[in-house]
Amino acid sequence: MAQEQSQRTDWPLVVRQAFVAGLTGAITIDLFLWLASVLPQHGSMVALWQWVASAAIGPSAMTSTSYAWLGVLVHLLVSIGWAGGYAFLARTRPFMNERWYISGPMYGAMVYVFMDLALLGAGKLYDVSAPLAIITQVIAHCVFYGLPVAYVIARLDRSA
């Protein structure tokens, strides 16, 4: 009777994957949101990043554009954290890297739901009565965050 050995998690690889994939996901989702939401409304990414900071520290972040840097930092840390979760899951469930094109958008949908719950708790949930905003956010999280994160992690896993 053969016993299945438990595979040890390669934490340095998971951290490297989280960092690279998280940065990639943060950039691609921001680029999409800029093209799909900010630009058509003649807004600015600085205001978007201030809004992110206000979700973390409160309404005072909306008083000065200097808080945008805090918003960028929060956005990057959250993106890297979620990518770390995916990297860990992909290390323990190899099918995720084999089918990254399915796993990524599904993980993005999960990120979308949990981020909305976090925003709800912070009192920063966007206007859910606007269906286009919801569709834009779902596409952003599934296609422009989850998919790039899964792709990068799958590629880094192959090179390891």
C-alpha positions as CSV (number, residue, x, y, z in Angstrom):
1,M,0.0,0.0,0.0
2,A,1.7,3.2,-1.2
3,Q,1.2,6.3,0.8
4,E,0.9,9.6,-0.9
5,Q,3.6,12.0,0.4
6,S,2.4,15.5,1.2
7,Q,4.1,18.1,-1.0
8,R,5.9,20.8,0.8
9,T,5.0,24.4,-0.2
10,D,7.9,26.2,-1.8
11,W,7.3,29.5,0.0
12,P,10.1,31.5,-1.8
13,L,8.5,30.6,-5.1
14,V,5.0,31.5,-3.8
15,V,6.2,34.9,-2.6
16,R,8.0,35.6,-5.9
17,Q,4.9,34.5,-7.9
18,A,2.6,36.7,-5.6
19,F,4.8,39.7,-6.1
20,V,5.2,39.5,-9.9
21,A,1.6,38.4,-10.6
22,G,0.2,40.9,-8.1
23,L,2.0,43.8,-9.8
24,T,0.9,42.6,-13.2
25,G,-2.7,42.2,-12.0
26,A,-2.6,45.7,-10.4
27,I,-1.3,47.3,-13.6
28,T,-3.7,45.5,-15.9
29,I,-6.8,46.2,-13.8
30,D,-5.9,49.8,-13.4
31,L,-5.3,50.2,-17.1
32,F,-8.7,48.6,-17.9
33,L,-10.5,50.8,-15.3
34,W,-8.8,53.9,-16.7
35,L,-9.9,53.0,-20.2
36,A,-13.4,51.8,-19.3
37,S,-14.4,54.1,-16.5
38,V,-12.1,57.0,-15.7
39,L,-11.4,58.2,-19.2
40,P,-15.0,58.2,-20.5
41,Q,-16.0,60.2,-17.4
42,H,-13.2,62.6,-17.9
43,G,-11.9,61.6,-14.4
44,S,-8.4,61.0,-13.1
45,M,-6.6,58.0,-11.8
46,V,-5.4,60.2,-8.9
47,A,-9.0,60.6,-7.7
48,L,-9.5,56.8,-8.1
49,W,-6.4,56.1,-6.0
50,Q,-7.6,58.7,-3.4
51,W,-10.8,56.7,-3.2
52,V,-8.8,53.6,-2.6
53,A,-7.0,55.3,0.2
54,S,-10.3,56.6,1.6
55,A,-11.5,53.0,1.9
56,A,-8.4,52.2,4.0
57,I,-8.2,55.3,6.2
58,G,-11.5,57.1,5.8
59,P,-12.9,60.3,4.2
60,S,-9.9,62.4,5.0
61,A,-8.1,60.8,2.1
62,M,-10.4,62.7,-0.3
63,T,-9.1,66.0,1.1
64,S,-5.7,66.0,-0.7
65,T,-4.3,64.5,-3.8
66,S,-1.2,63.5,-1.8
67,Y,-3.3,60.6,-0.4
68,A,-3.2,59.1,-3.9
69,W,0.2,57.6,-3.1
70,L,-1.4,55.8,-0.2
71,G,-4.1,54.5,-2.5
72,V,-1.5,53.2,-4.9
73,L,0.3,51.4,-2.0
74,V,-2.9,49.9,-0.7
75,H,-3.9,48.8,-4.2
76,L,-0.5,47.1,-4.8
77,L,-0.5,45.4,-1.4
78,V,-4.0,44.1,-1.8
79,S,-3.2,42.9,-5.4
80,I,-0.1,41.1,-4.2
81,G,-2.0,39.6,-1.3
82,W,-4.7,38.2,-3.5
83,A,-2.1,37.0,-6.0
84,G,-0.4,35.2,-3.1
85,G,-3.6,33.4,-2.3
86,Y,-3.8,32.2,-5.9
87,A,-0.2,31.2,-5.9
88,F,-0.6,29.2,-2.8
89,L,-3.8,27.5,-4.1
90,A,-2.1,26.8,-7.5
91,R,0.9,25.1,-5.7
92,T,-1.4,22.8,-3.7
93,R,-3.8,22.3,-6.7
94,P,-1.8,21.7,-9.9
95,F,-4.9,21.7,-12.1
96,M,-5.1,25.4,-11.6
97,N,-1.9,26.0,-13.4
98,E,-2.8,23.5,-16.1
99,R,-6.1,25.4,-16.8
100,W,-5.1,28.9,-15.8
101,Y,-7.4,30.4,-18.4
102,I,-10.4,29.0,-16.5
103,S,-9.0,29.2,-12.9
104,G,-7.9,32.8,-13.3
105,P,-11.3,34.3,-14.1
106,M,-13.0,32.1,-11.5
107,Y,-10.5,33.4,-8.9
108,G,-11.1,36.9,-10.1
109,A,-14.8,36.5,-9.5
110,M,-14.1,35.3,-6.0
111,V,-11.8,38.4,-5.5
112,Y,-14.6,40.6,-6.8
113,V,-17.1,39.2,-4.3
114,F,-14.8,39.4,-1.3
115,M,-13.6,42.9,-2.2
116,D,-17.2,44.1,-2.5
117,L,-17.8,42.7,1.0
118,A,-14.8,44.5,2.3
119,L,-15.9,47.8,0.5
120,L,-19.4,47.3,2.0
121,G,-17.9,47.0,5.4
122,A,-15.8,50.2,4.8
123,G,-18.9,52.0,3.5
124,K,-17.3,52.5,0.1
125,L,-19.3,50.1,-2.1
126,Y,-19.9,51.8,-5.4
127,D,-23.4,52.5,-6.7
128,V,-24.8,49.0,-7.3
129,S,-27.9,50.4,-8.9
130,A,-25.8,51.2,-12.0
131,P,-25.6,47.9,-13.9
132,L,-22.8,49.1,-16.1
133,A,-20.6,49.7,-13.0
134,I,-21.2,46.2,-11.8
135,I,-20.5,44.7,-15.3
136,T,-17.3,46.8,-15.5
137,Q,-16.1,45.7,-12.1
138,V,-16.8,42.0,-12.9
139,I,-14.9,42.2,-16.2
140,A,-12.1,44.1,-14.4
141,H,-11.7,41.5,-11.7
142,C,-12.2,38.3,-13.9
143,V,-10.4,39.3,-17.1
144,F,-8.0,42.1,-16.1
145,Y,-7.0,40.8,-12.7
146,G,-7.7,37.1,-12.4
147,L,-6.6,36.1,-15.9
148,P,-3.2,37.9,-15.8
149,V,-2.5,36.7,-12.3
150,A,-3.2,33.1,-13.3
151,Y,-1.2,33.4,-16.5
152,V,1.9,34.8,-14.7
153,I,1.8,32.3,-11.9
154,A,1.4,29.4,-14.4
155,R,4.4,30.6,-16.4
156,L,6.5,31.2,-13.3
157,D,5.6,27.7,-12.1
158,R,6.8,26.2,-15.3
159,S,10.2,28.0,-15.0
160,A,10.7,26.9,-11.4
